[in-house]
Amino acid sequence: MTHTPGPWKANLNGQDAKVICPDGRCFDVGDIVYHKDNIANAYLIAAVPELLEALEAVEWVYEREYEESYCPWCLSIKPYHAPSCLRLIAVRKAKGALS
């Protein structure tokens, strides 16, 4: 499964919040008059492609002293992650592997 490539943009127009993709598709986030949190939701959703890219880019950190790589979130040694690793859970959820 793949997502629409970014950058996505939050669009606050009148009474609604939307997220607009580069291909012109638009996703309705909801009413912003009665639900002010939809403004924050639109900005968060618009940042998702960049957030996922950042998480995928920083999976392992190399420790010179021990000559090993580890995950900076769960501190597990490469190539394994702890089942509770926040990075692993977030990436899997973003890719539809977790619901």
N, C-alpha and C positions, 0 to 999 in steps of 0.2 A: 504494500500500500504506500502511495506517495501523496504528499500534500501539494497544493498550489504553491509554487515558489514565491518568496517574498521579493521585495518588501511589501507588506500589507500596511494600509493606512487607516487610522480611525477617522471617521467623518461624522461630526456632530452637526446635524442640519435641522434646525427647527425643533421638533419634538422627539426626534429619533436619533439613535446612535447606530452607525453602520460600520462595517469593516470592508474596505475596498481592496481587491487584489489587483496586481498589475495587468491581468487579462481583462479587467473591467467587471468581473463578477463582484457581486455585493452580498454581504451577509448581514442581515438585520440583527442587531443586538437587543434592541428594545426601546421603549419609551424612556425619555430622560427627564420629563417634566415631573412625573410621579415616582420614578425610580432613579434617583440620582446616582446610585451605584452602577448603573449601566454605562455611565461615562467612563468610570475606572475600568469596567469590564471591557469596553471597546478598546481602550488603550492597551490593556493586558493582552487581549486576543490579537491585536495588530502586531505585538512584539513577539508572538510565538515562533515564527520562522527563525528569527535571530537568536532567540533563547535556545531553541533546539540545536541550532548550529553551534552555539557556544558550548553547550553540554557535550555534544559529540566531539568537539575539538579537544576538550580537556578531560580525557578519560583517565590518563595515567600521568603521574609525575615521577621523574627519575630522581632517585636519591643516590648521589655520588658516593657518599661514605659507605653505604652498604651494597652499592652496585645493583640495585633493584628498583623496579618501578612499582608504584602503589597508587591506589585510587584515593584522591584527596577527600572524598566524601565518606567512604566507609573504612578507609585505611587498610584495605585488603591488598595483598601482594598480587601483582599481575600474574596470570591472566584471569583471576577469579574476583568476583564481587560478592559481598555479603548479601544475602537475600533481602535485607532491610536497607540496602544502599539507596539513598535518595536519588542519586543520579540515574542509577539503573532503572528504578521504578518510574521516574519522570520520562525517560527516553522511551521505555516500553509503552507507557500509557499514551504518549504522543504519537506513537506509531501503530496504535491499535492492538498491541499485544496484551494489554491489561484493560479491564473495563472499570 
